[in-house]
Amino acid sequence: MVPIKQNLLSQSKYNLKVPVESCAKDMKYIVVHNTANDASAANEVAYMIRNDSSTSFNAAVDDKEIVVGIPLDKGAFAAGQRDGNAHGIHIEICYSLSGGTRFDNAEKLSLIHISEP
């Protein structure tokens, strides 16, 4: 079993990083992105939490673990459209800059967990 950890965004930053209209009952998308760098899931989430950009995501997946930064019943600002942001769960796949085995394994872990009932 892959470890799923939490390093949650402070609610004081929700006004910056979480669409106001997002809620669990309205989720209808899973939005998957590559991080375009080589940081671990823990580092990706820590960076998202500490910066003051509105760009955000719910979870990051690397080759060893999943780290949740914004609860899955909330949206994030990771998609180009407001509807996708407010009504999607946003997953970042790590180690995509260099590719290779770590990236391949991160992709596999994300697919396993997305497809589980």
N, C-alpha and C positions, 0 to 999 in steps of 0.2 A: 504494500500500500504506500502510495506517495504521501509524504507529509504535507498537510495543508496548515499553514501558519497564518496568523493575523498580525498586522501592524496597521491599525486603523487610523485613518485620517480623523483629526479632531473635528467635532461637529462645528466648531467655530470657523472652519474653512469650508463648510458646505456651501455657503453663499457664493464662493468662488469656483468650486470644483464639482458641484452636484446640481444638475438641473432641478429647479424648484418643483416642476410637475412630475418628477419621477416617483414611482411607487411600485411595489412588488406586483400588484394585481394587473398592472399595465405593461409588464415586460413582454416583449414579443420578438426580440432579436438577440442573437449572440454575435458580437462584432469582434473579430480576431485581427490583430495587427502584429507585425514584427517590430521590435524595438529599434532597429537600425543602429544598434551598438552591441557591445559585448559585456554588459553588466549582468550580474546575477539577479534573480527575482527579488531578493531582499534589497539589493541596492536600487533596483528600479522603483520599487514601492517607496523606499526611504527618500529618494530624490523627488518623486511626485509629491510626497507629503510636505517636504521642507521648502519647495519652491513656491513662488507666488504667481505662477502661470495658471490659467484656468484649465489647461490641458490635464486630463486625468484619465483614470481607468479603474476598473474594479479589482483586477488580479493580474499578477505576472506569473509566468510559468517558465522555469528553467529546467535543466536536465536532472534536477534532484528534488525540487519542491515547488509548491504553489504558495504564493503569498498574496493574501487578500488585503487590499488597502482601503477599499470602499465597499461597504456591505452590498451583497448581491441583490438586495431589494431596492437599491438606489441606482440611478443612472450616472453617467460620467460624461465629460467633454472629450470624446475620442473620435467621434464620427463627424462627418462634414455637415450633416443635417440635424436640425433640432429634434425631429422625431426619433432618429437613430440614437441620439444622445440620451434623451429622456426615457426611451423605452427599450434600451438595450443593455445587456451585460457585456462589458468591455474587457477583453483578455489580451494581454501583451505577451508575445512569445520572445524569450530572451536569446541572446547570442546569435542574432541574425546577421550582424555585420560581417563576421568572418565565416559564418556557416560551419560546416563540418559536423563532427559527431555530437558535440554539445547541443548545437541547434537542432539537429535531427531528433535527438532524444527529447528536447523540450517540445518540439512539435508533436511527437508521439504521446507525451504525457498530457498535453492539452487535449488531444483528440480522444484519448481514453476517458478523461473526466467529463468532457462535453457530452459524450455519447452514453455515459452511464445513466440508468433510470433514476 
